Amino acid sequence: MILIVFVLSSMLIFLLSCFSFIIVFKSSNLYEMVRFLTPNFWIQLSKSFLCYISRRGIKFGVFEVGFFKPMLKNHASIELSKLDDVGMSLLDLHDLALDLILEQLSPAELCSLAGVCTYLRGKCRSNHMWEKHMEKKWGRVIGNAALREWHWYMANNKRKCSLSGGDNGGIFYSICSLWPLSLVFRPKLERRSEIKGDLPPDSIMAWYLSLETGEFWFPAQVYNRENGHDGFMLSCYDAKISYNLKTDSFQARYSPHGRRTIEENISWSRLRTPPIETPPYNLHISDCLDDLRPGDHFEIQWRRNKAYPYGWWYGVIGHLESCSVNENHCICHDSGAQQYVEYGAFSPDLSWKMLREYFIGVLWILHDETVIMEFNQYAPESRWRRKKVSRMNHREEGNEADGFYGGIRKLYSKQEISMWKSLWPTKVLN
């Protein structure tokens, strides 16, 4: 009985102290606050107070569960009934056991539980709890470029906060941030982005929430920009991306040069992280030219003129016009000449005709070293269907009429190739 009186008295003192500050600093919101003084308000307040007390050495054991169990039957009765059997509270669990429970919670549940008390706030906001959620939802569209952008974004916000005064509301903000009083004032604080303000710069939780709310625009690449416009089929362009939680889609801001600068309703499947670190205005240094064979898949940089950024375009290596397109006698690369040498060394019936073709192939390779790039989404008679590139000294080449071709990267990943094939147009382009 004495313990009950102590708890209720302490709660009353706590409430009176907080309410006096609220009346002084925010008298206009008194009616809004009273509206929250419902039975549920007292239940949440009791839970918060017990959490506060138990972390400071006062253990209620079975009393904590038994006394408040009728009031909590719609909130956590199942979990508490399990603890009731052993006479302990959730906070009595070992850190490892508590972490295993928290790891099963969703991001929304972690955010809610973080408002219960200081100890759980630290647990629920830790990077360990958010790494899995971050990787599961954002892993395939977030890369190193987005991480660098995030660090710059946080540093810039911190600098703005310092210049504007720093403490974000002073003593009134500190009081109103206490749970459960934040139930009254948190919506207004959230609109001012105060909730994430006390998280460290390397907080994965802050990053996740900024992505989820669409507040943070991050760099990524968009397949078939402008929702599959014929002029961008089987291409991939750099953009700044923002998430729309209501539609579970994205909007993109492209470079100010080009047809349009903003696109909405972009699905997850049309996004990827930049596979290489080359900025969109820089020429990629091609290091795969000697490895290209007919049938290999590749991406090549292309831009309309030199004021535009590059986009990446998908294609397949084709055969030279002088080649017989025979797999065993292909002269499109040194490997073709090597096959002729091996055949001549071990075959007694090598004809003069085949030997002549071999020498012609060697001379062609030594003097030309041309690679044929085919873009089979275009009709055979289209000027965009084929492009010749030199292996020896390939740099950016082109003109204002046909655009400028830049660096080349060979595709080795079956997943990348499969992704491009899934975007294949339903009609032949001209």
C-alpha positions, -999 to +999 in steps of 0.1 A: +000+000+000+028+024+008+044+016-025+012+024-043+009+058-025+046+065-034+040+058-071+008+079-073+023+108-054+054+108-075+033+108-107+012+137-094+043+158-086+056+149-121+024+160-138+020+192-118+056+202-125+052+196-163+018+213-165+031+244-148+056+248-176+031+241-202+006+267-189+034+293-188+049+286-222+019+273-242-014+284-227-030+285-261-027+247-264-043+239-230-076+227-246-057+205-270-038+190-241-068+183-220-083+164-249-056+138-245-063+133-207-082+101-214-078+066-198-053+057-225-033+088-216-030+076-179-021+041-191+008+053-212+019+077-185+020+048-160+040+027-184+065+055-189+068+062-152+074+025-143+100+023-171+117+054-156+116+040-121+128+004-129+158+017-148+169+035-116+169+004-093+133+001-081+119-033-092+081-039-089+082-076-100+048-093-100+032-061-086+042-042-118+025-067-140-005-076-118-014-041-108-014-026-143-024-057-162-062-047-164-053-013-179-028-028-204-050-056-218-054-039-251-017-029-255+008-055-244-011-081-223+004-111-242+040-100-236+034-090-200+016-122-192+047-141-202+068-119-179+042-123-151+050-160-148+086-152-138+080-120-119+100-096-141+096-067-165+107-063-201+136-042-189+148-069-166+158-090-196+194-095-206+206-072-234+210-101-258+174-113-252+160-077-254+179-072-287+165-104-302+130-091-294+136-056-308+151-071-340+117-085-348+100-051-347+091-031-378+105+004-384+072+020-372+072-001-341+108+008-333+099+045-336+070+040-312+090+021-286+118+047-287+094+071-270+089+050-239+120+058-220+156+068-223+170+033-222+147+019-249+152+051-270+189+043-271+183+007-280+157+014-307+177+042-323+209+022-325+224+015-359+223-023-352+185-022-351+182-003-384+209-020-406+186-048-415+157-025-424+179-002-444+194-031-464+160-048-470+141-018-483+168+006-497+198-017-504+192-021-542+188+017-549+213+032-524+250+032-532+283+049-523+272+081-541+240+083-520+260+077-488+283+106-497+253+128-505+238+119-471+269+129-452+270+162-470+233+167-464+237+161-426+267+184-424+248+211-442+218+208-419+241+209-389+257+241-402+223+257-408+212+248-373+243+263-358+238+296-377+201+298-366+208+294-329+213+257-323+190+246-295+158+243-315+133+257-290+152+258-257+136+245-225+100+244-239+112+220-267+130+198-241+099+195-220+075+189-249+098+162-263+093+141-231+070+111-236+040+111-233+036+149-235+051+147-270+017+131-280+003+166-278+032+186-295+050+161-316+031+167-349+042+203-348+077+194-340+078+168-368+068+194-393+099+214-382+120+183-386+130+184-349+126+148-341+156+137-362+177+167-350+191+150-320+203+119-339+241+117-347+253+122-383+260+085-388+226+074-376+210+048-399+176+056-383+178+092-394+189+082-429+160+057-432+134+082-420+147+109-443+144+085-472+110+072-462+095+107-459+110+118-492+129+146-474+163+134-487+170+134-525+197+108-534+216+101-566+206+070-586+201+060-622+167+056-640+161+031-668+141+042-698+136+077-685+104+096-693+084+065-688+097+046-718+098+074-743+110+060-777+140+084-775+153+068-743+145+031-747+172+008-733+191+037-717+199+046-681+204+082-669+216+098-637+191+117-616+183+129-581+156+106-566+129+112-539+105+086-525+067+090-523+054+068-494+017+072-505+023+058-539+053+036-532+071+052-561+097+078-569+101+111-586+133+121-604+150+154-611+173+151-642+200+175-654+185+209-665+197+201-700+174+179-721+137+173-728+123+174-693+137+178-658+111+161-636+095+127-638+070+111-614+056+077-606+089+058-612+087+022-600+113+004-580+122-018-609+134+012-630+161+023-605+196+011-599+227+023-581+254+037-604+276+006-612+308+028-615+319+060-599+322+081-632+302+113-629+276+118-656+295+146-673+329+128-673+342+103-700+345+068-687+379+053-694+373+021-713+394-008-700+376-037-717+381-031-754+406-060-759+381-084-742+351-076-765+339-105-787+309-108-809+279-116-787+292-098-756+268-074-739+279-038-731+269-003-721+282+028-738+280+064-729+261+086-753+250+123-752+232+145-777+258+173-775+287+182-752+266+204-729+245+174-719+253+146-694+260+111-706+235+083-704+243+046-706+229+027-736+227-011-739+240-030-769+256-062-782+289-067-800+284-076-836+305-091-864+326-072-890+311-069-924+340-090-939+334-118-914+316-149-924+298-149-890+310-184-885+318-193-849+347-215-859+362-191-885+354-156-870+380-130-879+366-102-857+393-106-830+428-121-825+411-152-811+398-158-847+433-158-861+445-181-833+418-206-842+431-207-878+467-213-866+456-242-844+436-257-872+465-253-897+489-269-872+469-301-866+449-305-898+467-321-927+440-312-953+441-274-948+432-260-982+449-230-999+416-212-998+413-214-960+450-204-956+443-174-978+413-164-957+435-168-926+461-143-939+434-119-950+420-121-915+453-114-898+460-084-920+425-070-913+431-074-875+465-057-877+454-028-897+419-021-885+410-033-850+374-022-854+346-032-830+310-033-842+285-021-817+249-031-824+217-016-809+191-042-820+162-023-806+164-002-838+154-013-873+183-026-895+181+005-918+182+029-888+212+051-885+213+042-848+215+004-854+254+001-857+284+020-846+321+013-853+346+019-826+384+015-826+400-007-801+434+011-803+426+047-795+389+050-785+379+083-770+348+103-773+337+105-809+307+118-828+291+150-841+262+173-834+239+153-858+244+118-844+255+127-809+287+117-791+297+082-780+319+079-749+333+052-727+323+015-728+319-010-700+315-048-707+286-065-688+297-097-670+268-100-646+239-122-658+216-102-635+226-069-653+220-085-687+187-100-676+176-066-664+183-049-697+164-077-716+134-073-694+132-036-705+131-046-742+106-025-762+075-040-776+081-025-811+111-020-833+124+016-831+135+038-860 
